[in-house]
Amino acid sequence: MMKPITTLENCVTPLFTHAIKVALLLILAALCTLPAYATEDLLTDMETNALMLHKQGRYSEAVSTAKESLKIAGDIFGSDHPRLARSMSILGLIYFSQGKYPYAESVYMKALKIDEKALGKDHPVVATDLDNLALLYQAQGRYTECIPLYKRVLEIREKAFGSNKPVVVTSRNRLGAVYYSQGMYEEAIPLFKQTLAIQEKAPGYDQDNVVATLNILALTYHAQGKYAEAEPLLKKALAISEQNHGQYHPEYATSLNNLAGLYKAQGKYTKSLQLYKHALKIREGTLGPDHPDVAASLSNMATLYFSQARYAEAEHLYKRALAINERVLKPGHPDIATLLNNLVVLYNTQGKSDEAKYYHERLMSTWDSALKPEPNTLPAIQNTTQTKIPYNGHVYASMHSRLFHRRDCAELTSKAEDIIDFQSREHAMRDGAIPCQTCKP
């Protein structure tokens, strides 16, 4: 099974030592005198160095080293051995991390074919190969292809390990997160509920993971407008965060923020504002005044003020949030674009066309940059509490806003005749629209 990068980082050797070992491996392999255990250690060392070269930004060297280990594995073990498939998976991961998706897919498919033939289609190693492919397809928005793979991974791992093992819980949550991102809430909810039941019964289970599951389950109910089901889950997450971290901790502030968002969607503005203010105070005190989470709290409060027509207060907070993000985030970051858009909408609502035009021009420039992917980086696949997988269905925008939403988003409040229907998020983006931060389409 492919080792995670975090494990491999701990056994990195200096590059000159690596070069000596590679030379030794080549010589001994040619003489057929290298013991199996030594071959494994030296191949693992080569793969470790390939991953570290990638981490250091030495991308061509990383690929060359991974290819070198792949050739040696093939020469020693043969073209149909699982150890060759493992080396292929390392090369595929490096390609994936560099955004070279077609190359990664080709290598991953070859590894899968080898392992299925050598180990059988229900082997846990095959599940790892399928998981690699599913993550790759998910990163590309190929949901109709990744969902069946995640289902098969979950089936294999449940059969091999039972329902409660962490690797099985991870598989279940990944499948649920994809369902959630696609608006397939009825399919997602049973998976999250099963995970929650396991986490709550298991002694010593990481309570932060329990909070994460409570949050994503609550968000799923929230997206369906089932506020009564969402509220107790969010309150429970808040209580666990308080028990684990106290009331002066960023995790507690996040739980406060989630509950405040639910109250805002229900029109309970007084309760919502109180929690948003509390979260802001905690974040400023624990993270400092220039942290992106502080900007997020300011933006949330500004949006609440805007919904109450408290435009001067909203303007002040939006500008504070924008100033923070422009100091600490890279130019073109989507969060900067969102704040610029919010200011455009704010000024248009008040009939301040000059100010709206100024921020609209800045928005267009910023969004052009935000749409450009970072070179040689792994596409962000976040944990389920911060789901940011692109939505694949129709999206909707108000004629008076540049935000686009899922159809059931609480922020989409315009009259039906004022709503624009886009075939996909890509169509909306090409028209200059940007995704809502509440429903994350």
C-alpha positions as CSV (number, residue, x, y, z in Angstrom):
1,M,0.0,0.0,0.0
2,M,1.3,3.4,-0.9
3,K,2.6,5.3,2.2
4,P,1.3,8.8,2.8
5,I,3.6,11.7,2.3
6,T,3.5,12.7,5.9
7,T,5.0,9.3,6.9
8,L,7.6,9.3,4.2
9,E,8.9,12.8,5.1
10,N,10.2,11.5,8.4
11,C,12.7,9.1,6.8
12,V,14.3,11.4,4.2
13,T,18.0,10.9,3.6
14,P,20.4,13.5,2.2
15,L,20.5,13.5,-1.6
16,F,24.1,12.4,-1.9
17,T,23.4,9.4,0.2
18,H,20.4,8.7,-2.0
19,A,22.5,8.8,-5.1
20,I,24.9,6.3,-3.7
21,K,22.1,4.0,-2.8
22,V,20.6,4.2,-6.2
23,A,23.9,3.3,-7.8
24,L,24.2,0.4,-5.4
25,L,20.7,-0.8,-6.2
26,L,21.4,-0.7,-10.0
27,I,24.6,-2.7,-9.7
28,L,23.2,-5.3,-7.3
29,A,20.0,-5.6,-9.3
30,A,22.1,-6.3,-12.4
31,L,24.0,-9.0,-10.6
32,C,20.8,-10.4,-9.1
33,T,22.4,-10.5,-5.6
34,L,20.2,-8.0,-3.8
35,P,18.0,-9.5,-1.0
36,A,14.3,-8.8,-1.2
37,Y,14.2,-6.8,2.0
38,A,17.1,-4.6,0.8
39,T,15.4,-4.0,-2.5
40,E,12.3,-2.8,-0.8
41,D,14.2,-0.5,1.5
42,L,16.1,1.1,-1.3
43,L,13.1,1.5,-3.6
44,T,11.2,3.1,-0.8
45,D,14.1,5.5,-0.2
46,M,14.1,6.5,-3.9
47,E,10.3,7.1,-3.8
48,T,10.7,9.1,-0.6
49,N,13.3,11.3,-2.3
50,A,11.0,11.7,-5.3
51,L,8.2,13.0,-3.1
52,M,10.6,15.3,-1.2
53,L,12.0,16.7,-4.5
54,H,8.4,17.5,-5.4
55,K,7.7,19.1,-2.1
56,Q,10.8,21.3,-2.6
57,G,9.5,22.5,-6.0
58,R,12.0,20.5,-8.0
59,Y,9.3,19.0,-10.2
60,S,11.3,17.6,-13.1
61,E,13.8,15.9,-10.7
62,A,10.9,14.4,-8.8
63,V,9.4,12.9,-11.9
64,S,12.8,11.6,-13.1
65,T,13.5,10.0,-9.7
66,A,10.1,8.4,-9.6
67,K,10.5,7.1,-13.1
68,E,13.9,5.7,-12.2
69,S,12.4,3.8,-9.3
70,L,9.6,2.5,-11.5
71,K,12.1,1.1,-14.0
72,I,14.1,-0.6,-11.3
73,A,11.0,-2.1,-9.8
74,G,10.0,-3.4,-13.2
75,D,13.4,-4.9,-13.9
76,I,13.6,-6.6,-10.5
77,F,10.0,-7.7,-9.9
78,G,8.6,-8.0,-13.4
79,S,5.8,-6.2,-15.2
80,D,2.9,-7.8,-13.3
81,H,4.0,-7.5,-9.7
82,P,2.2,-5.4,-7.0
83,R,5.5,-3.7,-6.1
84,L,5.7,-2.2,-9.6
85,A,2.1,-1.0,-9.1
86,R,3.1,0.7,-5.9
87,S,5.9,2.6,-7.7
88,M,3.4,3.6,-10.4
89,S,1.1,5.0,-7.7
90,I,4.0,7.2,-6.4
91,L,4.6,8.5,-9.9
92,G,0.9,9.0,-10.3
93,L,0.7,11.0,-7.1
94,I,3.5,13.3,-8.3
95,Y,1.8,13.9,-11.6
96,F,-1.5,14.5,-9.8
97,S,0.2,17.0,-7.5
98,Q,1.6,18.9,-10.5
99,G,-1.8,19.0,-12.2
100,K,-0.8,16.6,-15.0
101,Y,-4.1,14.7,-14.8
102,P,-3.9,12.7,-18.0
103,Y,-0.5,11.3,-17.0
104,A,-1.6,10.6,-13.5
105,E,-4.7,8.8,-14.8
106,S,-2.7,6.6,-17.1
107,V,-0.3,5.5,-14.4
108,Y,-3.1,5.0,-11.8
109,M,-5.0,2.8,-14.3
110,K,-2.0,0.6,-15.0
111,A,-1.4,0.2,-11.2
112,L,-5.0,-0.8,-10.8
113,K,-4.9,-3.4,-13.6
114,I,-1.8,-5.0,-12.1
115,D,-3.1,-5.2,-8.6
116,E,-6.5,-6.5,-9.6
117,K,-4.9,-9.3,-11.6
118,A,-2.3,-10.1,-8.9
119,L,-4.3,-9.7,-5.8
120,G,-8.0,-9.9,-6.8
121,K,-10.6,-7.3,-7.2
122,D,-11.6,-7.2,-3.5
123,H,-8.1,-6.7,-2.0
124,P,-7.5,-3.6,0.2
125,V,-4.6,-2.5,-2.1
126,V,-7.0,-2.4,-5.0
127,A,-9.2,-0.2,-2.9
128,T,-6.3,2.2,-2.5
129,D,-5.8,2.2,-6.3
130,L,-9.5,3.0,-6.8
131,D,-9.3,5.7,-4.1
132,N,-6.4,7.4,-5.9
133,L,-8.4,7.4,-9.2
134,A,-11.5,8.7,-7.4
135,L,-9.6,11.6,-5.9
136,L,-8.2,12.4,-9.3
137,Y,-11.6,12.4,-11.0
138,Q,-13.1,14.5,-8.1
139,A,-10.4,17.1,-8.6
140,Q,-11.4,17.4,-12.2
141,G,-15.1,17.6,-11.5
142,R,-15.7,14.1,-13.0
143,Y,-18.3,13.2,-10.4
144,T,-20.2,10.6,-12.5
145,E,-17.0,8.7,-12.6
146,C,-15.7,9.2,-9.1
147,I,-18.9,8.3,-7.2
148,P,-18.9,4.6,-8.4
149,L,-15.3,4.3,-7.5
150,Y,-15.8,5.7,-4.0
151,K,-18.7,3.3,-3.5
152,R,-16.5,0.4,-4.5
153,V,-13.7,1.6,-2.2
154,L,-16.1,1.7,0.7
155,E,-17.5,-1.7,-0.1
156,I,-14.1,-3.3,-0.3
157,R,-12.9,-1.7,2.9
158,E,-16.0,-2.5,4.9
159,K,-15.7,-6.1,3.8
160,A,-12.0,-6.2,4.7
161,F,-11.9,-4.2,7.9
162,G,-15.5,-3.7,9.2
163,S,-17.4,-0.5,9.5
164,N,-15.5,1.2,12.3
165,K,-11.9,1.4,11.1
166,P,-10.6,5.0,10.5
167,V,-9.8,4.2,6.8
168,V,-13.4,3.0,6.4
169,V,-14.8,6.2,8.1
170,T,-12.6,8.3,5.7
171,S,-14.0,6.5,2.7
172,R,-17.6,6.9,3.9
173,N,-17.0,10.6,4.5
174,R,-15.5,11.1,1.1
175,L,-18.4,9.6,-0.6
176,G,-20.8,11.6,1.5
177,A,-18.9,14.8,0.7
178,V,-19.2,14.2,-3.0
179,Y,-22.9,13.6,-2.6
180,Y,-23.3,16.8,-0.6
181,S,-21.4,18.8,-3.2
182,Q,-23.7,17.6,-5.9
183,G,-26.9,18.4,-4.0
184,M,-27.5,14.6,-3.4
185,Y,-28.5,15.2,0.2
186,E,-30.6,12.2,0.7
187,E,-27.7,10.0,-0.3
188,A,-25.2,11.9,1.9
189,I,-27.2,12.0,5.1
190,P,-27.2,8.2,5.9
191,L,-23.4,8.1,5.4
192,F,-22.8,11.0,7.8
193,K,-25.2,9.6,10.3
194,Q,-23.5,6.2,10.3
195,T,-20.1,7.9,10.7
196,L,-21.5,10.0,13.6
197,A,-22.9,6.9,15.3
198,I,-19.5,5.1,15.1
199,Q,-17.6,8.2,16.3
200,E,-19.9,8.7,19.3
201,K,-19.7,5.1,20.5
202,A,-16.0,4.6,20.0
203,P,-14.0,5.2,23.2
204,G,-11.3,7.8,22.9
205,Y,-12.4,8.9,19.4
206,D,-11.0,12.3,18.4
207,Q,-13.7,14.7,19.4
208,D,-12.6,17.3,16.7
209,N,-13.6,14.6,14.1
210,V,-16.9,14.3,15.8
211,V,-17.4,18.0,15.6
212,A,-16.5,17.9,11.9
213,T,-19.2,15.2,11.2
214,L,-21.8,17.1,13.2
215,N,-21.1,20.2,11.2
216,I,-21.3,18.5,7.8
217,L,-24.5,16.7,8.7
218,A,-25.9,20.0,9.9
219,L,-24.8,21.8,6.7
220,T,-26.6,19.1,4.7
221,Y,-29.8,19.6,6.7
222,H,-29.3,23.4,6.3
223,A,-29.0,23.1,2.6
224,Q,-32.4,21.3,2.5
225,G,-34.0,24.0,4.7
226,K,-34.4,21.5,7.6
227,Y,-33.3,24.0,10.2
228,A,-34.9,22.1,13.1
229,E,-32.7,19.1,12.3
230,A,-29.6,21.2,11.8
231,E,-29.8,23.4,15.0
232,P,-29.3,20.6,17.7
233,L,-26.4,19.2,15.7
234,L,-24.7,22.6,15.6
235,K,-25.4,23.2,19.3
236,K,-23.9,19.8,20.1
237,A,-20.8,20.7,18.0
238,L,-20.5,24.0,19.9
239,A,-20.7,22.2,23.3
240,I,-18.0,19.7,22.3
241,S,-15.8,22.4,21.1
242,E,-16.2,24.3,24.4
243,Q,-15.5,21.1,26.3
244,N,-12.4,20.3,24.3
245,H,-10.9,23.8,23.8
246,G,-12.7,26.2,26.1
247,Q,-14.5,29.3,25.0
248,Y,-11.4,31.2,23.9
249,H,-10.2,29.0,21.0
250,P,-10.5,29.2,17.2
251,E,-12.4,25.9,17.1
252,Y,-15.0,27.2,19.4
253,A,-15.3,30.3,17.2
254,T,-15.9,28.2,14.2
255,S,-18.7,26.4,15.9
256,L,-20.2,29.7,16.9
257,N,-19.9,30.9,13.3
258,N,-21.7,27.9,12.0
259,L,-24.6,28.3,14.4
260,A,-24.8,32.1,13.6
261,G,-25.1,31.2,9.9
262,L,-28.1,29.0,10.6
263,Y,-29.8,31.7,12.6
264,K,-29.1,34.2,9.8
265,A,-30.8,31.9,7.3
266,Q,-33.8,31.7,9.6
267,G,-34.0,35.5,9.9
268,K,-33.1,35.4,13.6
269,Y,-30.8,38.4,13.1
270,T,-30.3,39.3,16.8
271,K,-29.1,35.9,17.8
272,S,-27.0,35.6,14.7
273,L,-25.3,38.9,15.2
274,Q,-24.5,38.1,18.9
275,L,-22.8,34.9,17.9
276,Y,-20.9,36.5,15.0
277,K,-19.6,39.2,17.3
278,H,-18.5,36.6,19.9
279,A,-16.7,34.6,17.2
280,L,-15.0,37.7,15.9
281,K,-13.7,38.6,19.3
282,I,-12.3,35.2,19.9
283,R,-10.6,35.1,16.5
284,E,-9.1,38.6,16.9
285,G,-7.7,37.6,20.3
286,T,-6.4,34.2,19.4
287,L,-5.4,34.6,15.7
288,G,-4.5,38.3,15.5
289,P,-6.2,41.1,13.7
290,D,-4.9,40.2,10.2
291,H,-6.0,36.6,10.0
292,P,-8.3,35.4,7.1
293,D,-10.7,33.9,9.7
294,V,-11.1,37.4,11.2
295,A,-11.9,38.7,7.7
296,A,-14.4,35.9,7.3
297,S,-16.1,37.0,10.6
298,L,-16.2,40.6,9.5
299,S,-17.7,39.6,6.1
300,N,-20.4,37.5,7.8
301,M,-21.4,40.3,10.0
302,A,-21.4,42.7,7.1
303,T,-23.7,40.4,5.1
304,L,-26.0,40.3,8.1
305,Y,-26.1,44.1,8.3
306,F,-26.7,44.3,4.6
307,S,-29.8,42.1,4.9
308,Q,-31.1,44.5,7.5
309,A,-30.4,47.6,5.2
310,R,-27.7,48.8,7.7
311,Y,-25.6,49.8,4.7
312,A,-23.0,52.1,6.5
313,E,-22.1,49.4,9.0
314,A,-21.9,46.7,6.2
315,E,-19.7,49.0,4.2
316,H,-17.3,49.5,7.0
317,L,-16.9,45.8,7.8
318,Y,-16.6,44.7,4.2
319,K,-13.8,47.2,3.7
320,R,-12.0,46.0,6.9
321,A,-12.3,42.4,5.7
322,L,-11.0,43.4,2.2
323,A,-8.0,45.2,3.6
324,I,-7.1,42.1,5.7
325,N,-7.4,39.7,2.8
326,E,-5.4,41.9,0.5
327,R,-2.6,42.0,3.0
328,V,-2.4,38.3,3.8
329,L,-3.8,36.5,0.7
330,K,-2.3,36.2,-2.8
331,P,-3.6,38.6,-5.5
332,G,-6.6,37.0,-7.2
333,H,-7.7,34.9,-4.3
334,P,-11.4,34.1,-4.5
335,D,-12.1,35.5,-1.1
336,I,-10.9,38.9,-2.3
337,A,-13.2,38.6,-5.3
338,T,-16.1,37.8,-3.1
339,L,-15.6,40.9,-0.9
340,L,-15.2,43.1,-4.0
341,N,-18.5,41.7,-5.4
342,N,-20.2,42.3,-2.1
343,L,-19.2,46.0,-2.2
344,V,-20.4,46.2,-5.8
345,V,-23.8,44.9,-4.7
346,L,-23.9,47.2,-1.7
347,Y,-23.2,50.3,-3.7
348,N,-25.6,49.3,-6.5
349,T,-28.3,48.8,-3.9
350,Q,-27.8,52.4,-2.7
351,G,-27.6,53.8,-6.2
352,K,-24.0,54.8,-5.8
353,S,-23.0,54.0,-9.3
354,D,-19.5,55.5,-9.3
355,E,-18.4,53.5,-6.3
356,A,-20.0,50.4,-7.7
357,K,-18.2,50.8,-11.0
358,Y,-14.8,51.3,-9.2
359,Y,-15.2,48.0,-7.3
360,H,-16.6,46.2,-10.3
361,E,-13.5,47.0,-12.3
362,R,-11.4,45.7,-9.5
363,L,-13.5,42.6,-9.2
364,M,-13.1,41.8,-12.9
365,S,-9.3,42.1,-12.7
366,T,-9.2,40.0,-9.5
367,W,-11.5,37.3,-10.8
368,D,-9.4,36.9,-13.9
369,S,-6.5,36.0,-11.6
370,A,-8.6,33.9,-9.3
371,L,-9.7,31.6,-12.2
372,K,-6.1,30.8,-13.1
373,P,-5.0,27.6,-11.3
374,E,-1.8,27.7,-9.2
375,P,1.0,26.0,-11.2
376,N,2.4,22.7,-9.9
377,T,0.1,22.4,-6.9
378,L,-2.4,19.8,-5.8
379,P,-6.0,21.0,-6.3
380,A,-7.5,21.7,-2.9
381,I,-9.5,18.9,-1.5
382,Q,-10.5,20.0,1.9
383,N,-12.1,18.3,4.9
384,T,-15.8,18.0,4.9
385,T,-16.4,20.9,7.2
386,Q,-15.1,23.2,4.6
387,T,-16.4,21.4,1.5
388,K,-15.1,23.2,-1.6
389,I,-15.7,20.7,-4.3
390,P,-17.2,22.4,-7.3
391,Y,-21.0,21.8,-7.8
392,N,-22.0,20.2,-11.0
393,G,-25.6,21.2,-11.5
394,H,-27.4,24.4,-12.6
395,V,-26.6,27.5,-10.7
396,Y,-28.6,30.7,-10.3
397,A,-27.8,34.4,-9.9
398,S,-29.8,37.5,-9.2
399,M,-29.9,40.2,-11.9
400,H,-28.7,42.6,-9.1
401,S,-25.7,40.5,-7.9
402,R,-22.6,38.8,-9.3
403,L,-22.9,35.9,-6.9
404,F,-24.2,32.6,-8.2
405,H,-25.9,30.0,-5.9
406,R,-27.5,26.6,-5.7
407,R,-31.2,26.8,-6.2
408,D,-32.1,26.3,-2.5
409,C,-29.6,28.8,-1.1
410,A,-31.0,31.1,1.5
411,E,-29.0,34.0,0.0
412,L,-30.9,33.7,-3.3
413,T,-33.7,36.0,-2.3
414,S,-34.7,37.8,-5.6
415,K,-38.0,37.4,-7.3
416,A,-38.3,34.6,-9.8
417,E,-38.3,37.0,-12.8
418,D,-35.0,38.5,-11.6
419,I,-33.1,35.2,-11.4
420,I,-30.7,34.1,-14.1
421,D,-30.4,30.3,-14.7
422,F,-26.9,29.1,-15.7
423,Q,-26.4,25.6,-17.1
424,S,-23.3,25.1,-14.9
425,R,-20.9,27.0,-12.6
426,E,-18.4,27.2,-15.5
427,H,-21.1,29.1,-17.6
428,A,-21.7,31.5,-14.7
429,M,-17.9,32.1,-14.2
430,R,-17.5,32.9,-17.9
431,D,-20.1,35.6,-17.4
432,G,-18.1,37.1,-14.6
433,A,-20.1,35.7,-11.7
434,I,-18.5,34.2,-8.6
435,P,-19.6,31.5,-6.2
436,C,-21.6,32.2,-3.1
437,Q,-19.7,31.5,0.1
438,T,-22.8,30.2,2.0
439,C,-23.9,27.4,-0.3
440,K,-20.5,26.9,-2.1
441,P,-21.9,25.8,-5.5
